[in-house]
Amino acid sequence: MTAARSRTRHAVGRVAAALGRSVALFVPVFLVATFVTFALRSLSGLSPARIQLGEEATPRAVARVEAEWGLDRPFLVQYGDWFNGILHGDLGTSWTNGADISTLIGVGLGVSLSIATFALLIGVVVGFALGTLAALRRTTWIDRAVTGFVTVISVMPAFVVGIVLVAVFAVGLHLFPSAGYVPAGQGVGPWLAHITLPALALSFDVVADVARQLRTSLIAAYSENYVTGAVVRGLSPRRIFFGHVLRNGLGPTLATLGLKFPALVGASVVTEWIFGLQGFGRFANDAAQSGDVPAVQGVLVVSIVLVVTFNLLVNLVLARVTPASQRGV
């Protein structure tokens, strides 16, 4: 009992230390990133007056509109007010339609997060199975087949996969809707039906990365001294795999996933066009095309938060499931 409590305290302490290191790193990164993001407006030279009044607006009219938006104040004062708004969940107001940017992003983000989460789940499950199978059957025809398969799917663009999926499963077989989105609150079944094809289209890259990285890591873990020692002690292959090889081989794969989820959210713009979805990626594209700087800044801030948050979670999981990496093994 005492040994179990000691191991629990050690695990909690390791996770707490990882959390402290991550926060100490991510806070300054977030501050610098938001400052650079806000500075983009000044560097862009764009103005709400040009959007609302057109290119032929007089200097007096431009100055009046910019004063209404508070753009005549010192840069640092504007940044301070904007950053304070971010801390309270306020991303500002759109230049193009005067709508609340937090609300607009929230609507699109719900769509993209649903698709990205499902795509990540598919990618992790399938990639984990393929990578493990290839590692356990290394140098055999199974290993070569898995390697060839993940190589092929890794070079297939998501928009091409999406078009093929629509043609086969939506138009041809009528198994899934070809476009649109239904929130989960209106029914889990319709929600899953609408996000399955977009998620599949985005998951191919995740499957390939997870499978390749996991295969490499597991094969490398099998050659480590702690595995040799486990074999000498007479442990079963199953116990060696789950207790030593897998836990210590997961580290690089989890680190790879650190940027995958935010990348899926941001890279979904083409997929959203194909499937007729008004998601986060499409909102970001529309904002950039229209020169709506506050909306673009809001997109960048949300993207930064996604990257920081997901990497923080990955670091915490790493601290828990890969003890050997913490011991420097």
C-alpha positions in Angstrom: 0.0 0.0 0.0 2.8 2.4 0.9 4.6 1.6 -2.4 1.4 2.3 -4.3 0.9 5.6 -2.6 4.6 6.5 -3.3 4.2 5.6 -7.0 1.0 7.7 -7.2 2.7 10.7 -5.6 5.6 10.3 -7.9 3.3 10.2 -11.0 1.3 13.3 -9.8 4.6 15.1 -9.1 5.9 14.3 -12.6 2.7 15.5 -14.2 2.7 18.7 -12.1 6.3 19.4 -13.0 5.5 18.9 -16.7 2.5 21.3 -16.3 4.7 23.9 -14.7 7.3 23.7 -17.4 4.7 23.9 -20.1 2.9 26.9 -18.6 6.3 28.7 -18.1 7.0 28.2 -21.8 3.6 28.8 -23.3 2.7 32.0 -21.4 5.5 34.1 -23.0 4.9 32.4 -26.3 1.2 33.4 -26.2 2.1 37.0 -25.2 4.6 37.4 -28.0 2.3 35.8 -30.6 -0.7 38.0 -29.7 1.5 41.1 -29.9 2.8 40.1 -33.3 -0.8 39.3 -34.3 -2.1 42.7 -33.3 0.8 44.4 -35.0 -0.4 43.0 -38.3 -3.0 45.6 -38.6 -0.5 48.4 -38.6 1.7 46.5 -41.0 -1.1 45.8 -43.4 -2.1 49.4 -43.9 -5.8 48.3 -44.0 -8.5 50.4 -42.5 -12.2 50.0 -41.8 -12.8 53.3 -43.6 -11.6 51.8 -46.9 -14.0 48.9 -46.5 -17.0 51.0 -45.5 -16.4 54.1 -47.6 -14.5 52.7 -50.6 -11.2 53.7 -52.1 -12.5 57.2 -53.0 -13.1 58.3 -49.4 -11.8 61.6 -48.4 -9.0 61.9 -45.8 -11.5 63.6 -43.4 -14.0 60.8 -43.8 -11.3 58.2 -43.3 -10.1 59.9 -40.1 -13.7 60.1 -38.8 -14.3 56.4 -39.2 -10.9 55.4 -37.8 -11.6 57.6 -34.8 -14.9 55.7 -34.3 -13.0 52.5 -34.2 -10.4 53.9 -31.8 -7.6 53.6 -34.4 -6.4 57.2 -33.7 -5.1 56.2 -30.3 -1.5 55.2 -29.5 -0.6 51.7 -30.7 0.2 50.3 -27.2 -3.1 51.6 -25.8 -5.0 49.9 -28.6 -3.1 46.7 -28.0 -3.8 46.8 -24.2 -7.5 47.2 -24.8 -7.5 44.4 -27.4 -5.5 42.0 -25.2 -7.8 42.8 -22.2 -10.8 41.9 -24.4 -9.1 38.6 -25.4 -8.8 37.7 -21.7 -12.5 38.3 -21.3 -13.4 36.3 -24.5 -14.0 39.4 -26.6 -12.2 39.3 -30.0 -13.6 42.6 -31.3 -16.1 43.6 -34.0 -16.0 42.8 -37.7 -15.1 45.6 -40.0 -17.3 44.3 -42.8 -20.7 43.7 -41.0 -20.2 44.9 -37.4 -20.9 41.5 -36.0 -19.2 40.1 -32.9 -16.2 38.1 -34.0 -16.3 35.7 -31.0 -19.8 34.7 -32.1 -18.8 34.3 -35.7 -15.8 32.2 -34.9 -17.7 30.2 -32.3 -20.2 29.0 -35.0 -17.5 28.0 -37.5 -15.2 26.5 -34.8 -17.9 24.1 -33.7 -18.1 22.7 -37.2 -14.3 22.5 -37.7 -13.7 21.1 -34.2 -16.2 18.3 -34.8 -14.6 17.3 -38.1 -11.0 17.7 -36.8 -11.7 15.7 -33.6 -13.3 12.8 -35.6 -10.4 12.9 -38.1 -7.9 12.8 -35.3 -9.7 9.9 -33.7 -9.8 8.0 -37.0 -6.1 8.8 -37.7 -4.9 7.7 -34.2 -6.9 4.5 -34.1 -6.1 3.3 -37.7 -2.5 4.7 -37.6 -1.9 3.0 -34.2 -3.1 -0.3 -35.5 -1.1 -0.1 -38.7 2.1 1.1 -37.0 1.9 -1.5 -34.3 1.2 -4.3 -36.8 4.2 -3.2 -39.0 6.5 -3.0 -35.9 5.5 -6.4 -34.6 5.9 -8.0 -38.1 8.9 -5.9 -39.1 10.9 -7.0 -42.3 8.0 -9.3 -43.3 5.5 -8.8 -46.2 3.0 -7.3 -43.8 5.5 -4.6 -42.8 6.2 -3.8 -46.5 2.5 -3.7 -47.3 1.7 -1.3 -44.4 4.6 0.9 -45.3 3.5 1.0 -49.0 -0.1 1.8 -48.0 0.8 4.7 -45.7 3.2 6.1 -48.3 0.4 6.2 -50.9 -2.2 7.8 -48.7 0.3 10.3 -47.3 0.6 11.9 -50.8 -3.1 12.1 -51.5 -4.4 15.6 -51.1 -7.4 16.0 -48.8 -9.5 17.7 -51.5 -8.9 14.9 -53.9 -9.9 12.3 -51.3 -13.0 14.4 -50.4 -14.1 14.5 -54.1 -13.7 10.7 -54.4 -15.6 10.1 -51.1 -18.5 12.2 -52.2 -18.7 10.6 -55.6 -18.6 7.0 -54.2 -20.3 7.1 -50.8 -22.7 10.1 -51.2 -23.6 10.2 -54.9 -23.0 6.6 -55.8 -24.1 4.6 -52.8 -26.2 7.2 -51.0 -24.7 6.2 -47.6 -23.8 9.7 -46.4 -25.0 13.2 -47.2 -22.9 15.0 -49.8 -22.9 18.4 -48.0 -24.2 20.4 -45.1 -23.8 20.1 -41.3 -26.1 19.2 -38.4 -25.1 20.1 -34.9 -24.8 17.3 -32.4 -27.6 18.8 -30.3 -30.0 17.9 -33.1 -29.1 14.3 -33.1 -25.9 12.3 -32.8 -26.8 10.1 -35.8 -27.3 13.0 -38.3 -24.2 14.8 -36.9 -22.0 11.8 -37.4 -23.4 11.2 -40.9 -22.5 14.8 -41.9 -19.0 14.8 -40.5 -17.8 11.3 -41.4 -16.8 12.0 -45.0 -15.0 15.3 -44.3 -13.2 13.6 -41.3 -12.2 10.7 -43.5 -10.8 13.0 -46.1 -8.7 14.8 -43.5 -7.6 11.7 -41.6 -5.4 10.2 -44.3 -2.4 12.4 -43.4 -2.8 11.6 -39.7 -3.0 7.9 -40.3 0.2 8.0 -42.3 2.1 10.1 -39.8 1.0 8.1 -36.8 1.7 4.7 -38.5 5.2 5.7 -39.7 6.2 7.4 -36.5 4.9 4.6 -34.2 6.5 1.9 -36.3 9.9 3.6 -36.1 9.6 4.3 -32.4 8.5 0.8 -31.5 11.3 -0.8 -33.5 13.8 1.5 -31.8 12.3 0.7 -28.4 12.8 -3.0 -29.0 16.5 -2.5 -29.3 16.8 -0.7 -25.9 18.6 -2.1 -22.9 15.5 -2.2 -20.7 13.8 -4.5 -23.3 16.8 -6.8 -23.3 16.7 -6.9 -19.5 13.0 -7.7 -19.6 13.6 -10.6 -22.0 16.4 -11.9 -19.7 14.1 -11.8 -16.7 11.7 -14.1 -18.6 8.8 -11.6 -19.0 6.2 -12.6 -21.6 6.2 -10.8 -25.0 2.8 -9.3 -24.3 4.0 -7.8 -21.0 7.2 -6.6 -22.6 5.3 -4.9 -25.4 2.7 -3.1 -23.2 4.8 -2.5 -20.1 8.0 -1.4 -21.8 8.1 -1.0 -25.6 4.7 0.7 -26.1 4.9 3.1 -23.2 8.4 4.3 -24.1 7.8 4.2 -27.9 4.7 6.4 -27.7 6.7 9.6 -26.9 7.6 10.6 -30.5 4.2 9.7 -31.8 2.4 11.8 -29.2 4.8 14.7 -29.9 3.9 14.4 -33.6 0.2 14.7 -32.7 1.0 18.0 -30.8 0.5 20.1 -33.9 -1.8 17.8 -35.8 -5.1 18.8 -34.3 -4.7 22.6 -34.7 -3.4 21.9 -38.2 -6.5 19.8 -39.0 -8.7 22.7 -37.9 -6.8 25.2 -40.0 -6.3 23.0 -43.0 -10.0 22.2 -43.4 -10.9 25.2 -45.6 -10.7 23.2 -48.9 -12.6 20.3 -47.4 -15.3 22.7 -46.1 -15.7 24.1 -49.6 -16.2 20.6 -51.0 -18.7 19.5 -48.4 -20.5 22.9 -48.2 -19.6 23.6 -44.6 -19.2 27.1 -43.1 -16.4 26.2 -40.7 -13.5 27.9 -39.1 -11.2 27.5 -42.1 -13.7 28.9 -44.5 -14.4 31.8 -42.1 -10.7 32.6 -42.0 -10.4 32.5 -45.7 -13.4 34.8 -46.1 -12.0 37.3 -43.6 -8.7 37.4 -45.3 -10.2 37.9 -48.7 -12.4 40.8 -47.5 -9.5 42.5 -45.6 -11.4 42.2 -42.3 -8.3 42.6 -40.0 -10.1 42.1 -36.6 -11.6 38.9 -37.9 -8.2 37.7 -39.1 -6.7 38.6 -35.8 -9.4 36.7 -34.0 -8.7 33.6 -36.1 -5.0 33.9 -35.3 -5.6 34.2 -31.6 -7.9 31.2 -31.6 -5.4 29.2 -33.6 -2.7 30.1 -31.1 -4.9 29.0 -28.2 -5.6 25.7 -30.0 -1.9 25.1 -30.6 -0.9 26.0 -27.0 -3.7 24.0 -25.4 -3.3 20.9 -27.4 0.5 20.9 -26.9 0.0 21.4 -23.2 -2.3 18.3 -23.1 0.2 16.3 -25.1 3.0 17.2 -22.7 0.9 16.1 -19.8 0.1 12.8 -21.4 3.8 12.4 -22.2 4.7 12.9 -18.6 2.2 10.3 -17.6 2.7 7.5 -20.1 6.4 7.7 -20.9 8.2 7.5 -17.6 11.4 6.3 -19.2 11.7 9.6 -21.1 11.5 11.4 -17.8 14.3 9.3 -16.4 16.5 9.9 -19.4 16.4 6.2 -20.5 
